[in-house]
Amino acid sequence: MPVLLQVKDLRTSLFTQVGEVKAVDGVSFDIDSGEALGVVGESGCGKSVTALSIMRLVPNPPGHIVGGQMVFDRRDLLKLSDQEMRRVRGKDIAMIFQDPMTSLNPVLTIRRQITESLQLHMGMNAGQARERAIELLKMVGIPSPKQRINDYPHQFSGGMRQRVMIAIALACSPRLIIADEPTTALDVTIQAQIVDLVKHLRRELGTAVMWITHDLGIVAGLCDRVVVMYAGHIVESAPVRELYANPSHPYTLGLLRSIPRLDQERRTKLVPIDGFPPDLIDLPAVCAFRTRCAHIGDACQEGVPPLRLVGPDHYVACWVDVKARTPALSA
């Protein structure tokens, strides 16, 4: 499949009173047309800032994209004017935010919030936009869409509000949808419904998805490839099956060991990752995970490890072979 989005050496910083926070520091990845890419990592690792950078929605101040390329359909998004980027948002790339209650405007009807982009990007009149909005609400599973289209966000449950957000994202048939932890605030039953809905829509519409989450369980059932982020860097990248079968970075191992599994005995204890994430203002020029790593060795003082190939389309940024607990050949 052709590459839809190519991110190269993306660097985004937050310039605060106490110093420069390197929220995203040299991130590179591709998303193919129709592909689902999972981006995982704990809070503060740079997942959401990466998504906001792609949309060019990083709040400025204090945030600023300081370097890199983001090539979408042969156009570098960083070189587009603000007006050109506004044409891309919603029409070509859409975003589903984490909390629909703060993302939806509380004083505007659902009809107004869906039809706005249809009239702006698709040139529809009010009647055409209304019919398309009803169709979208029906598509995402909102009951009685003709009646509910004139309701306000507070009249919907959390799961239904998230379905409305998905309807807004799908309105102009974008080629890429970025979902920033869209199920975090929902209970597990509603989470499963939202994930199933996105899988169904992806099959029906062929839309590429970038799914940002800290939940590796969701990634397993939804995504084709996974990118693992830590302290603003990508530390591992692999196809989903390969990552779960052969996790090769100590941080990925820690994430997998810290989630419950159905095939484990009831008395099996979850293993937490010791320590705390590093201070992104003053990162040393070595592996950022070394103070929390159970596989640390002498090679870990060599500098920041680059991504190296360890399997089919499987890359890891670590100086140590965690299975053999020996220095990697490229160290």
Contacts in CASP RR format, 6 or more apart in sequence:
PFRMAT RR
TARGET T0000
AUTHOR 0000-0000-0000
METHOD contacts of the structure
MODEL  1
MPVLLQVKDLRTSLFTQVGEVKAVDGVSFDIDSGEALGVVGESGCGKSVT
ALSIMRLVPNPPGHIVGGQMVFDRRDLLKLSDQEMRRVRGKDIAMIFQDP
MTSLNPVLTIRRQITESLQLHMGMNAGQARERAIELLKMVGIPSPKQRIN
DYPHQFSGGMRQRVMIAIALACSPRLIIADEPTTALDVTIQAQIVDLVKH
LRRELGTAVMWITHDLGIVAGLCDRVVVMYAGHIVESAPVRELYANPSHP
YTLGLLRSIPRLDQERRTKLVPIDGFPPDLIDLPAVCAFRTRCAHIGDAC
QEGVPPLRLVGPDHYVACWVDVKARTPALSA
1 32 0 8 1.000
1 33 0 8 1.000
1 34 0 8 1.000
1 35 0 8 1.000
2 32 0 8 1.000
2 33 0 8 1.000
3 30 0 8 1.000
3 31 0 8 1.000
3 32 0 8 1.000
3 33 0 8 1.000
4 31 0 8 1.000
4 32 0 8 1.000
4 33 0 8 1.000
4 34 0 8 1.000
4 35 0 8 1.000
4 72 0 8 1.000
4 73 0 8 1.000
4 175 0 8 1.000
4 176 0 8 1.000
4 208 0 8 1.000
5 30 0 8 1.000
5 31 0 8 1.000
5 54 0 8 1.000
5 70 0 8 1.000
5 71 0 8 1.000
5 72 0 8 1.000
5 176 0 8 1.000
5 208 0 8 1.000
5 210 0 8 1.000
6 30 0 8 1.000
6 69 0 8 1.000
6 70 0 8 1.000
6 71 0 8 1.000
6 72 0 8 1.000
7 27 0 8 1.000
7 28 0 8 1.000
7 29 0 8 1.000
7 30 0 8 1.000
7 50 0 8 1.000
7 54 0 8 1.000
7 69 0 8 1.000
7 70 0 8 1.000
7 71 0 8 1.000
8 28 0 8 1.000
8 68 0 8 1.000
8 69 0 8 1.000
8 70 0 8 1.000
8 71 0 8 1.000
9 26 0 8 1.000
9 27 0 8 1.000
9 28 0 8 1.000
9 67 0 8 1.000
9 68 0 8 1.000
9 69 0 8 1.000
10 24 0 8 1.000
10 26 0 8 1.000
10 27 0 8 1.000
10 28 0 8 1.000
10 50 0 8 1.000
10 53 0 8 1.000
10 65 0 8 1.000
10 67 0 8 1.000
10 68 0 8 1.000
10 69 0 8 1.000
10 70 0 8 1.000
11 22 0 8 1.000
11 24 0 8 1.000
11 25 0 8 1.000
11 26 0 8 1.000
11 27 0 8 1.000
11 65 0 8 1.000
11 66 0 8 1.000
11 67 0 8 1.000
11 68 0 8 1.000
12 23 0 8 1.000
12 24 0 8 1.000
12 49 0 8 1.000
12 50 0 8 1.000
12 53 0 8 1.000
12 58 0 8 1.000
12 63 0 8 1.000
12 64 0 8 1.000
12 65 0 8 1.000
12 66 0 8 1.000
13 20 0 8 1.000
13 21 0 8 1.000
13 22 0 8 1.000
13 23 0 8 1.000
13 63 0 8 1.000
13 64 0 8 1.000
13 66 0 8 1.000
14 20 0 8 1.000
14 21 0 8 1.000
14 23 0 8 1.000
14 49 0 8 1.000
14 62 0 8 1.000
14 63 0 8 1.000
14 64 0 8 1.000
15 21 0 8 1.000
15 61 0 8 1.000
15 62 0 8 1.000
15 63 0 8 1.000
15 64 0 8 1.000
16 62 0 8 1.000
16 281 0 8 1.000
18 281 0 8 1.000
19 281 0 8 1.000
20 281 0 8 1.000
21 280 0 8 1.000
21 281 0 8 1.000
22 232 0 8 1.000
22 280 0 8 1.000
22 281 0 8 1.000
22 283 0 8 1.000
23 44 0 8 1.000
23 46 0 8 1.000
23 49 0 8 1.000
23 232 0 8 1.000
23 280 0 8 1.000
24 46 0 8 1.000
24 49 0 8 1.000
24 50 0 8 1.000
24 53 0 8 1.000
24 232 0 8 1.000
25 231 0 8 1.000
25 232 0 8 1.000
25 233 0 8 1.000
25 283 0 8 1.000
26 68 0 8 1.000
26 232 0 8 1.000
26 233 0 8 1.000
27 50 0 8 1.000
27 229 0 8 1.000
27 232 0 8 1.000
27 233 0 8 1.000
27 234 0 8 1.000
28 234 0 8 1.000
29 37 0 8 1.000
29 227 0 8 1.000
29 234 0 8 1.000
29 237 0 8 1.000
31 37 0 8 1.000
31 176 0 8 1.000
31 208 0 8 1.000
31 210 0 8 1.000
32 208 0 8 1.000
33 175 0 8 1.000
33 206 0 8 1.000
33 208 0 8 1.000
34 202 0 8 1.000
34 206 0 8 1.000
34 207 0 8 1.000
34 208 0 8 1.000
34 209 0 8 1.000
35 208 0 8 1.000
35 209 0 8 1.000
35 224 0 8 1.000
35 225 0 8 1.000
36 202 0 8 1.000
36 208 0 8 1.000
36 209 0 8 1.000
36 210 0 8 1.000
36 211 0 8 1.000
36 222 0 8 1.000
36 223 0 8 1.000
36 224 0 8 1.000
36 225 0 8 1.000
37 208 0 8 1.000
37 209 0 8 1.000
37 210 0 8 1.000
37 211 0 8 1.000
37 223 0 8 1.000
37 224 0 8 1.000
37 225 0 8 1.000
37 226 0 8 1.000
37 227 0 8 1.000
38 210 0 8 1.000
38 211 0 8 1.000
38 212 0 8 1.000
38 213 0 8 1.000
38 219 0 8 1.000
38 222 0 8 1.000
38 223 0 8 1.000
38 225 0 8 1.000
38 226 0 8 1.000
38 227 0 8 1.000
39 47 0 8 1.000
39 50 0 8 1.000
39 51 0 8 1.000
39 210 0 8 1.000
39 211 0 8 1.000
39 212 0 8 1.000
39 213 0 8 1.000
39 226 0 8 1.000
39 227 0 8 1.000
39 229 0 8 1.000
40 47 0 8 1.000
40 212 0 8 1.000
40 213 0 8 1.000
40 214 0 8 1.000
40 215 0 8 1.000
40 216 0 8 1.000
40 219 0 8 1.000
40 226 0 8 1.000
40 227 0 8 1.000
40 228 0 8 1.000
40 229 0 8 1.000
40 255 0 8 1.000
41 47 0 8 1.000
41 214 0 8 1.000
41 228 0 8 1.000
41 229 0 8 1.000
41 230 0 8 1.000
41 255 0 8 1.000
42 214 0 8 1.000
42 230 0 8 1.000
42 255 0 8 1.000
42 277 0 8 1.000
43 214 0 8 1.000
44 277 0 8 1.000
45 229 0 8 1.000
45 230 0 8 1.000
45 231 0 8 1.000
45 232 0 8 1.000
45 277 0 8 1.000
46 229 0 8 1.000
46 232 0 8 1.000
47 180 0 8 1.000
47 181 0 8 1.000
47 212 0 8 1.000
47 229 0 8 1.000
48 98 0 8 1.000
48 180 0 8 1.000
48 181 0 8 1.000
48 212 0 8 1.000
49 58 0 8 1.000
50 212 0 8 1.000
50 229 0 8 1.000
51 95 0 8 1.000
51 178 0 8 1.000
51 180 0 8 1.000
51 210 0 8 1.000
51 212 0 8 1.000
52 58 0 8 1.000
53 65 0 8 1.000
53 70 0 8 1.000
54 70 0 8 1.000
54 77 0 8 1.000
54 93 0 8 1.000
54 178 0 8 1.000
54 210 0 8 1.000
55 89 0 8 1.000
55 93 0 8 1.000
55 95 0 8 1.000
55 178 0 8 1.000
56 65 0 8 1.000
56 77 0 8 1.000
56 78 0 8 1.000
56 80 0 8 1.000
56 85 0 8 1.000
56 89 0 8 1.000
57 95 0 8 1.000
58 64 0 8 1.000
58 65 0 8 1.000
65 78 0 8 1.000
67 78 0 8 1.000
68 78 0 8 1.000
69 76 0 8 1.000
69 78 0 8 1.000
70 76 0 8 1.000
70 77 0 8 1.000
70 78 0 8 1.000
71 77 0 8 1.000
72 88 0 8 1.000
72 92 0 8 1.000
72 93 0 8 1.000
72 176 0 8 1.000
73 92 0 8 1.000
73 175 0 8 1.000
77 85 0 8 1.000
77 88 0 8 1.000
80 88 0 8 1.000
87 121 0 8 1.000
89 95 0 8 1.000
90 117 0 8 1.000
90 121 0 8 1.000
90 169 0 8 1.000
90 171 0 8 1.000
90 172 0 8 1.000
90 174 0 8 1.000
91 117 0 8 1.000
91 121 0 8 1.000
91 122 0 8 1.000
91 172 0 8 1.000
91 174 0 8 1.000
92 174 0 8 1.000
92 175 0 8 1.000
92 176 0 8 1.000
93 174 0 8 1.000
93 175 0 8 1.000
93 176 0 8 1.000
93 177 0 8 1.000
93 178 0 8 1.000
94 168 0 8 1.000
94 169 0 8 1.000
94 170 0 8 1.000
94 171 0 8 1.000
94 172 0 8 1.000
94 174 0 8 1.000
94 176 0 8 1.000
94 177 0 8 1.000
94 178 0 8 1.000
95 169 0 8 1.000
95 177 0 8 1.000
95 178 0 8 1.000
95 179 0 8 1.000
95 180 0 8 1.000
96 162 0 8 1.000
96 165 0 8 1.000
96 166 0 8 1.000
96 169 0 8 1.000
96 177 0 8 1.000
96 178 0 8 1.000
96 179 0 8 1.000
96 180 0 8 1.000
96 182 0 8 1.000
97 103 0 8 1.000
97 165 0 8 1.000
97 180 0 8 1.000
97 182 0 8 1.000
98 180 0 8 1.000
98 181 0 8 1.000
98 182 0 8 1.000
98 184 0 8 1.000
98 185 0 8 1.000
99 185 0 8 1.000
100 153 0 8 1.000
100 158 0 8 1.000
100 159 0 8 1.000
100 161 0 8 1.000
100 162 0 8 1.000
100 164 0 8 1.000
100 165 0 8 1.000
101 153 0 8 1.000
101 158 0 8 1.000
101 161 0 8 1.000
103 165 0 8 1.000
104 110 0 8 1.000
104 113 0 8 1.000
104 153 0 8 1.000
104 161 0 8 1.000
104 164 0 8 1.000
104 165 0 8 1.000
105 113 0 8 1.000
105 153 0 8 1.000
106 152 0 8 1.000
106 153 0 8 1.000
106 154 0 8 1.000
107 152 0 8 1.000
108 152 0 8 1.000
109 149 0 8 1.000
109 150 0 8 1.000
109 151 0 8 1.000
109 152 0 8 1.000
110 133 0 8 1.000
110 137 0 8 1.000
110 148 0 8 1.000
110 149 0 8 1.000
110 150 0 8 1.000
110 151 0 8 1.000
110 152 0 8 1.000
110 153 0 8 1.000
110 156 0 8 1.000
110 164 0 8 1.000
111 130 0 8 1.000
111 133 0 8 1.000
111 149 0 8 1.000
111 150 0 8 1.000
113 164 0 8 1.000
113 168 0 8 1.000
114 129 0 8 1.000
114 132 0 8 1.000
114 133 0 8 1.000
114 136 0 8 1.000
114 137 0 8 1.000
114 149 0 8 1.000
114 164 0 8 1.000
114 167 0 8 1.000
114 168 0 8 1.000
114 171 0 8 1.000
115 124 0 8 1.000
115 126 0 8 1.000
115 129 0 8 1.000
115 130 0 8 1.000
115 132 0 8 1.000
115 133 0 8 1.000
117 168 0 8 1.000
117 171 0 8 1.000
117 172 0 8 1.000
118 124 0 8 1.000
118 128 0 8 1.000
118 129 0 8 1.000
118 132 0 8 1.000
118 133 0 8 1.000
118 171 0 8 1.000
118 172 0 8 1.000
119 125 0 8 1.000
119 126 0 8 1.000
119 129 0 8 1.000
121 172 0 8 1.000
122 129 0 8 1.000
122 132 0 8 1.000
122 172 0 8 1.000
124 132 0 8 1.000
130 149 0 8 1.000
132 171 0 8 1.000
133 149 0 8 1.000
133 167 0 8 1.000
133 171 0 8 1.000
134 145 0 8 1.000
134 146 0 8 1.000
134 149 0 8 1.000
135 145 0 8 1.000
136 167 0 8 1.000
136 170 0 8 1.000
136 171 0 8 1.000
137 145 0 8 1.000
137 148 0 8 1.000
137 149 0 8 1.000
137 163 0 8 1.000
137 164 0 8 1.000
137 167 0 8 1.000
138 145 0 8 1.000
139 167 0 8 1.000
139 170 0 8 1.000
139 201 0 8 1.000
140 163 0 8 1.000
140 164 0 8 1.000
140 166 0 8 1.000
140 167 0 8 1.000
140 170 0 8 1.000
140 197 0 8 1.000
140 201 0 8 1.000
141 163 0 8 1.000
141 197 0 8 1.000
142 148 0 8 1.000
142 160 0 8 1.000
142 163 0 8 1.000
142 164 0 8 1.000
142 167 0 8 1.000
148 155 0 8 1.000
148 156 0 8 1.000
153 161 0 8 1.000
153 164 0 8 1.000
156 164 0 8 1.000
158 185 0 8 1.000
158 186 0 8 1.000
158 190 0 8 1.000
159 186 0 8 1.000
159 190 0 8 1.000
159 193 0 8 1.000
159 194 0 8 1.000
162 182 0 8 1.000
162 183 0 8 1.000
162 186 0 8 1.000
162 190 0 8 1.000
162 194 0 8 1.000
163 194 0 8 1.000
163 197 0 8 1.000
165 182 0 8 1.000
166 182 0 8 1.000
166 194 0 8 1.000
166 197 0 8 1.000
166 198 0 8 1.000
166 201 0 8 1.000
169 177 0 8 1.000
170 177 0 8 1.000
170 201 0 8 1.000
170 205 0 8 1.000
170 207 0 8 1.000
173 205 0 8 1.000
173 207 0 8 1.000
174 207 0 8 1.000
175 207 0 8 1.000
175 208 0 8 1.000
176 207 0 8 1.000
176 208 0 8 1.000
176 209 0 8 1.000
176 210 0 8 1.000
177 207 0 8 1.000
177 208 0 8 1.000
177 209 0 8 1.000
177 210 0 8 1.000
178 209 0 8 1.000
178 210 0 8 1.000
178 212 0 8 1.000
179 198 0 8 1.000
179 209 0 8 1.000
179 210 0 8 1.000
179 211 0 8 1.000
179 212 0 8 1.000
180 212 0 8 1.000
181 212 0 8 1.000
181 213 0 8 1.000
181 214 0 8 1.000
182 194 0 8 1.000
183 190 0 8 1.000
183 191 0 8 1.000
183 194 0 8 1.000
183 195 0 8 1.000
183 213 0 8 1.000
183 215 0 8 1.000
183 218 0 8 1.000
184 213 0 8 1.000
184 214 0 8 1.000
186 194 0 8 1.000
191 218 0 8 1.000
195 218 0 8 1.000
195 221 0 8 1.000
195 222 0 8 1.000
198 209 0 8 1.000
198 211 0 8 1.000
198 222 0 8 1.000
199 221 0 8 1.000
199 222 0 8 1.000
201 207 0 8 1.000
202 209 0 8 1.000
209 222 0 8 1.000
209 223 0 8 1.000
211 218 0 8 1.000
211 219 0 8 1.000
211 222 0 8 1.000
211 223 0 8 1.000
213 219 0 8 1.000
215 259 0 8 1.000
216 255 0 8 1.000
216 256 0 8 1.000
216 259 0 8 1.000
217 259 0 8 1.000
219 226 0 8 1.000
219 240 0 8 1.000
220 240 0 8 1.000
220 244 0 8 1.000
221 240 0 8 1.000
223 240 0 8 1.000
224 239 0 8 1.000
224 240 0 8 1.000
225 237 0 8 1.000
225 238 0 8 1.000
225 239 0 8 1.000
225 240 0 8 1.000
225 313 0 8 1.000
226 236 0 8 1.000
226 237 0 8 1.000
226 238 0 8 1.000
226 239 0 8 1.000
226 240 0 8 1.000
226 243 0 8 1.000
227 234 0 8 1.000
227 236 0 8 1.000
227 237 0 8 1.000
228 234 0 8 1.000
228 235 0 8 1.000
228 236 0 8 1.000
228 237 0 8 1.000
228 243 0 8 1.000
228 249 0 8 1.000
228 251 0 8 1.000
228 252 0 8 1.000
228 255 0 8 1.000
229 235 0 8 1.000
230 251 0 8 1.000
230 277 0 8 1.000
230 288 0 8 1.000
230 289 0 8 1.000
231 277 0 8 1.000
231 278 0 8 1.000
231 280 0 8 1.000
231 283 0 8 1.000
231 288 0 8 1.000
231 289 0 8 1.000
232 280 0 8 1.000
233 288 0 8 1.000
233 304 0 8 1.000
233 317 0 8 1.000
234 307 0 8 1.000
234 317 0 8 1.000
235 249 0 8 1.000
235 251 0 8 1.000
235 252 0 8 1.000
235 289 0 8 1.000
235 316 0 8 1.000
235 317 0 8 1.000
235 318 0 8 1.000
236 243 0 8 1.000
236 247 0 8 1.000
236 248 0 8 1.000
236 249 0 8 1.000
236 251 0 8 1.000
236 252 0 8 1.000
236 314 0 8 1.000
236 315 0 8 1.000
236 316 0 8 1.000
236 317 0 8 1.000
237 307 0 8 1.000
237 313 0 8 1.000
237 314 0 8 1.000
237 315 0 8 1.000
237 316 0 8 1.000
238 246 0 8 1.000
238 248 0 8 1.000
238 311 0 8 1.000
238 313 0 8 1.000
238 314 0 8 1.000
238 315 0 8 1.000
239 312 0 8 1.000
239 313 0 8 1.000
239 314 0 8 1.000
242 311 0 8 1.000
242 312 0 8 1.000
242 313 0 8 1.000
242 314 0 8 1.000
243 252 0 8 1.000
243 314 0 8 1.000
244 256 0 8 1.000
246 310 0 8 1.000
246 311 0 8 1.000
246 314 0 8 1.000
247 253 0 8 1.000
247 256 0 8 1.000
248 310 0 8 1.000
248 314 0 8 1.000
248 316 0 8 1.000
248 318 0 8 1.000
248 321 0 8 1.000
248 322 0 8 1.000
248 323 0 8 1.000
249 289 0 8 1.000
249 316 0 8 1.000
249 317 0 8 1.000
249 318 0 8 1.000
249 322 0 8 1.000
250 289 0 8 1.000
250 293 0 8 1.000
250 294 0 8 1.000
250 295 0 8 1.000
250 318 0 8 1.000
250 320 0 8 1.000
250 322 0 8 1.000
251 273 0 8 1.000
251 289 0 8 1.000
251 292 0 8 1.000
251 293 0 8 1.000
253 322 0 8 1.000
254 271 0 8 1.000
254 273 0 8 1.000
255 273 0 8 1.000
257 270 0 8 1.000
257 271 0 8 1.000
258 270 0 8 1.000
258 271 0 8 1.000
258 272 0 8 1.000
258 273 0 8 1.000
259 270 0 8 1.000
260 270 0 8 1.000
273 292 0 8 1.000
274 292 0 8 1.000
275 291 0 8 1.000
275 292 0 8 1.000
276 292 0 8 1.000
278 288 0 8 1.000
278 291 0 8 1.000
285 303 0 8 1.000
285 304 0 8 1.000
286 300 0 8 1.000
286 301 0 8 1.000
286 302 0 8 1.000
286 303 0 8 1.000
286 304 0 8 1.000
287 293 0 8 1.000
287 300 0 8 1.000
287 303 0 8 1.000
287 304 0 8 1.000
287 305 0 8 1.000
287 317 0 8 1.000
287 318 0 8 1.000
287 319 0 8 1.000
288 304 0 8 1.000
290 296 0 8 1.000
290 300 0 8 1.000
290 301 0 8 1.000
293 300 0 8 1.000
295 318 0 8 1.000
295 320 0 8 1.000
295 322 0 8 1.000
295 325 0 8 1.000
296 320 0 8 1.000
297 319 0 8 1.000
297 320 0 8 1.000
297 327 0 8 1.000
298 327 0 8 1.000
299 319 0 8 1.000
299 320 0 8 1.000
299 327 0 8 1.000
299 328 0 8 1.000
299 331 0 8 1.000
300 319 0 8 1.000
300 320 0 8 1.000
302 319 0 8 1.000
302 331 0 8 1.000
304 317 0 8 1.000
305 317 0 8 1.000
305 318 0 8 1.000
305 319 0 8 1.000
305 331 0 8 1.000
306 317 0 8 1.000
306 330 0 8 1.000
307 315 0 8 1.000
307 316 0 8 1.000
307 317 0 8 1.000
308 315 0 8 1.000
308 316 0 8 1.000
308 317 0 8 1.000
308 328 0 8 1.000
308 330 0 8 1.000
309 315 0 8 1.000
310 316 0 8 1.000
318 328 0 8 1.000
319 327 0 8 1.000
319 328 0 8 1.000
319 331 0 8 1.000
320 326 0 8 1.000
320 327 0 8 1.000
320 328 0 8 1.000
320 331 0 8 1.000
321 327 0 8 1.000
321 328 0 8 1.000
END
